[in-house]
Amino acid sequence: MKHRIVVLGAGYAGAFAAGSLARRLSPADTEITVVNAVPDFVERMRLHQLAAGQDLTPRKLADVFAGTGVRLRLARVTGVDPERRSVAVTGVTGEEGEGGEGELSYDTLLYALGSSVARHDVPGVAEYAFDVTGRSSALRLRERLADLSEGGTVLVVGEGLTGIEAATEFAESRPDLSVALAARGELGAWLSQKARRHLRRAFDRLGITVHEHTGIEAVEPARAIAADGTSIPADVTVWSAGFAVHPIAAASGLEVAESGQIVVDRTMRSLSHPDVYAAGDCAYAIGDNGRPLPMSCASAGFTSMQAAAAITGRLTGGEVPAIGLKYYGNHISLGRRDAIFQMVDADVRSKSWYLGGRTAARLKSGVLEGAGWSIAHPTFGMPRRKRRLATTPDRAGVRVAA
């Protein structure tokens, strides 16, 4: 029988890892299946652009994986049973025309279901707020913003990268709207002094109002209520106050952190179930600086490369390399013509040097194009001879060299 590898999720982490595994492993003795809820690859880092009214050309996952040997299953994951090595799915469709409830068995599982918006149980967020953590939610926000007339008010909640990029994108695309951002702390507090000044100049140039040291404790249809009782007008509230992972991992019996992320070792292997790996936002992984990796596209890149390399090494009896888990900087878009590239040290503290303006914007555009290109070409550099599996199974069910 072929060794069955199932990858849950086809975001930046899952799609890249699946392509990497297909590039390295021989289809003669491995079968790779990717399970994803939607047929397109979602460029999550560009969803604020989509919401602002810009058109992004979608990439069909069927086209991405064409010719790779990867089997695509369009389905929503409803449960994982690591003891039985099975995944429960619903709405399964694919090239074989399956449908309804279903179950997939695996020998090795790569869990890469990503994250969604963290609502923090704030009243009204689920009912009235919008977000840009998924394509469908970004399109819903796009439609609502298009309905706003001149003078309409938009409040972005959250001073992280997503909040900053969303606020500046909306303000640049719709100068007729009144855009504001609510920050629990100081805007850009983690940036160097020069980068922070650049950020504030960008906000001033775009006419964005900043409410610093303002926590939002309730969202209503036309306003948000701050912790001190202040009412902030908001025809549209965009919630970007952090990310949360799906509770499927915790419910499955896998060891998870308080955040619900799967606790993994240095190779992205589950500490509780060695035939399960995790990559992307759903992995609780420790970086080279001894701190947990933040939920981000950069982390998705690091962890997916490490997981694919570890799975390949263990299945073929080869070396398991250690991929670097180190950040070099933050790329922050400030609309289409401005950006900030902030270098950081080993402890992820901002260095004094930063790059801003159009040059930084071009750099950020290149990063986005590169990420998209790597997903669209999953088998680039395909070796002429793929690695075969070793023959002796170990106690975890992964075959290793005799």
N, C-alpha and C positions, 0 to 999 in steps of 0.2 A: 504493500500500500504506500501511496505517496504521503509525505509528511504534510499535514494540513496547517497552513498559517492563515489565521484570520486577523484582519486589520479592521478595527472599529473606528470609523471616522476618516474622511478624506479631505481634511483641512490641510494647512501647511505641514503639520507633523505627519499625519497619516498618509497623505498622498505621496509625500517625498519618501517616506520609509518604504511604502509598498513598491515604488519604482526602484529604489535602491536594492531591495531584496530580489526583485525580478531581474535586475541587472547582474547580480552576483551568484544566484543559486540556479542550478540546473532544473528545468521543468520536467526532467525525466523522473525526479524523485521528490519534487515539492509542488504543492498546489497553493497558490496565494489568492485569497478572496478578500475583497474590500467591501465593507458594508457602510453605506452612506444614505442619509435620509433624503437627499436631493440629488438631481442628476448633474448639476453643475459644480465646478470647483469655485468656491466662494473666496474672493480676494478680500478677506476681512479687513486688512489694513486700508482698503479703499472704500469701505462702506459709507463713510461720512461724505465722500464725493458723490456716491450714488444717491444718498439722501438729499444732497444739495441740488440735485437735478442733472448731474452729469451722467452721460451714458457710458457704461463699462461693458465691453464685449465679453459675454460669458464663455467659459471653456467647458465643453461637455466632457464629463469624466470618461464616458465611453470612448471619446476621441483621444483623451489623454492616455488611456491604458491600451488603446488599440495596438495590437502587435506585440505586446509585452508578455502575454500569457496570464496577466492578472485578470481574475474574474470579478466583475462588478455586480454587487447586489444592492438595489435601491430598496432600503428598508429602514425602519426605525428600531433601534435597539431598545428592548423593554426589560431585559434582565441578563445577568451573567451568572452561570453556575460553575465556579472554578473547580469544584469537586468532581463534577461530571464532565468537565471541559466542554461546555456547551453555551451557546448564546441564543437567547430568545429574541425573535424579531417579529415585527408586524408590517403588513403591507409590502411583502417581498415582491419585487419585480426584477426582471433581468433578461438576458438574452434567451433564457429558456422559458420565459413567460410564466414564472411562478407567481403566486399571489396568496393573500391572506396571512394567517398566523404561520410561523415556521420556527425551525430550530437549526442552528449550524453547530457542528462539532468541530473541535480544533485539537491540534497537538501543541501548537504555540499560538498564543494570543497577544496581539499588540493593541492595547487600549489607548485610543487617541481621540476621544469624543470631545475634547476641548472644553470650553466654558461658555457661560451665558452671563447676562447682566445680573449683578448682585443687588437685590432690592432692599436688603437689610430690614425687611418687615416694616418699612415706612408706609404709613397709611396713604392710600391713593396712588402709589407708584404703579401697582399692577393694573389699576383701572384707567389711569389718565396719562401716565408718562410714556414716552417713546424711547427707543434705544437704537444703537447701530452695531449690535453684536451678531446680527444675522441678516441674511439677504432679505428675508420676508419682512423683518422689523424695519430695516432701512427703507424698503419700498413703501411701507405703511407711513413712515415719517415723511418720505418724499412727497407722497400724495397730500399729506396734511400741510406741509410747508407751501406747496403749490397753491393751496386754497387760501392762504393768508393774503390779505390785501395790504397795501402800503400802511406802515405804522404798526403792523402786527408785532407782538412781543414773543421772543424766544428765550427761554432760560435753559442753559446747560448746567447741570449739576455735576460737579467733580472737576478737580484741577489736575488730574493726571494727564497722560499723553492723549488718551481718547477724548477727554473733555476739551483740551486745548485745540486739538486738530478739528474737532467738530465745530466749536465756536468760531474759529477763524474761517473755516470753510463756508459756514452759513453766512457770516457777515460779509465775506468777499463776494459770494454768489448772489446774495440778496441784500444789497445796500439799502433797500427801501424798508427793511425790517429793523426793529430794535432788538439787538442781541445782547444778552448778559450772561455772565458765568458766576456761579456760586461756588466758593472755595472754602473748605473747612479751615485751611491755614492760609499761608501767604502764597500768592501766585508765583509759580516757578521757584519755590524755596530751595529745591535741590540743585538748581543750576548755579553756575559760577556768576559772579556779580555782573560781568559784561554780558553774558547770555541772558541774564534776568532783565537787564536794561533793554536788550534787544527785544525780548518778549513783550515787555510793557509798551515799548514804542509801537510794536505791531498791533497790539490791542488798541492803543490810542488811535493809530492810523485807520483802523477798521471800525472805530467807534463802538467798541465792545465795553460795556459796563462791567466792572468786577466787584463782586461782593465778597470781600475777604473775611476770614474767620466767621463764616456763616454756614452753619449746618442746617440742612433742610429736614424738617420733621413731619411734613405732610404735603401732599400734592392734591390740588383741586383742579376742576376743569379749566379755570382761567387764572390761577395763581398758585404760588407755593408759599408755605408758611415756614419761616425760619425758627430756630430754637428760641430766640428771644421774643417771638411773637410777631416779628415784622412780616408784612405781606408783600410779596414780590410779584408784580404782574407777569403772567405767562400764559399767552394763548396756547403755546406749546412748551411743554417741559421735556427736555431730553436728559435722561438719567444715565450718567456715566460714572457712577460712584463705586467702581470696582467690578470684579468678576467672581462668579461662583461656578463650581462644577456640579454636574448632574449627580443626584444621590444614588445612581445605579451601582457605582463602585462600592460605596459603604454598605448598601443593602446586600451585596453579593457575598460578603464575608471576607473580602480582600482587606488586608491591613491598610488603613487610611489614616491620614493626619486629621487634626481638628478641622481643617478646611474641607475635608472630604476627598482630598487628592490621594492617589495611591502612593504609598511609601515604597520607594525603590532604592536599590543599591547604586553604586557608581556606574554600573552598566545598564541602568534603567530596568533592572529585573525586580519584580515584586519580592519583598522580603518574606511574605507569607506563602506565596505560590510561585515557585521558580519557573513554571511554564507560562507565566504571564509577564508581559513587559508593558510599560506605560511611557508615553511621550507627549510632549506639549503641555498645555495648561493643566491637564488632569494628573500630571506626575509631580509628586513631592520629592524633588531631587535637590541634592546639595551641590552647589557650585564649587569652583576651585577656591573661592574665598571662605568656604566653610558656612555659607549662608544659603537658605533655600532659594532656588531660582524663582524670579517673579514670573507671573503669567504674562507672556509676551510672545511675539513672533520670533524674536531672537532665541528664546528658550525652546520654542518648537523646533528651530533649526538644530540647536545643539543636541537636544534629547533624541530627536528622530535619527540623526546620524549615529549617535551612540547606540541606540536600540537596534538599528539595522546592522551595525557592525558586530554587536554582541550576538545577535541571533545567528548571523552568518558564521561567525567564528565557532560558536558552540555546536552548530549543526554539522559543520564540516570538519571539526576537530582542529581548527586553526587557532591562531592567536586572537584574543579579544583585545583590541586596541582601546586605549583611553582617549576619547575625543575631548578636546579642551572645552571646559564649561566656564568660560571667562568672557565678561562683557568689555567692550572697548568704548562704547559710547551710545548716546541716544539720538535718534533722528526724529525731529519734530516738524511736521509740515505746518506752515502758517498760511494756508491758502495755496494757490498754484504758483506764486512767484516769490515766495519767501519761505524760509525754513531755518532751523537751528540744528547744528550737529555738535553735540556736547561730548567731549572726551571725558572718560572717567578712569580712576585708578583701580587697583586690584580690589579695593574695598567698595567699589562702585560710588566713590565720592568724586564729585565733579572737579576736573582739573581747571586751571585758570584759562586754558586755551579753548576756544570754540570757533566754529565756522558758521556764518550767518548769511542771509540774503539769497540772491539768485543762485550763487554757486552751491550753497547748501541745498537749495530746492532742486537743482539738477542732480546733486548727489542722492537725495532722497528718492527722486524719480528713478534713478538708476538702480537703487536698492529694490524698489518695488518691481521694476521690470525684471531684475535678476531673479527675484523670488518667484515671480510668475513664470519666467522662462524655465527655471529648474523643475517646476511642477509639470509644465507642458512638454518637457523632454525628459521623462523619467528614466529612459534607458540610454541617454547620451553617453558615449564612450563605452558602449556595451562590449565586454570582453568576448573574444572569439570563442573562448572555452570557459563556460561557467563552472563553478565549483560544485562537485557532487557531495552528497551527504556521506558522513562516516557511517560505520555499520553497527557499532555497539551502543545500545540504549543505556542511558544512565538512569538514576532513580527518579529524576524529574520527567522522564519521558522524552528527553532531548538526546538524540544520538550523538555520541562523541567518538573520537578516534580510539581504536583498540590499543 
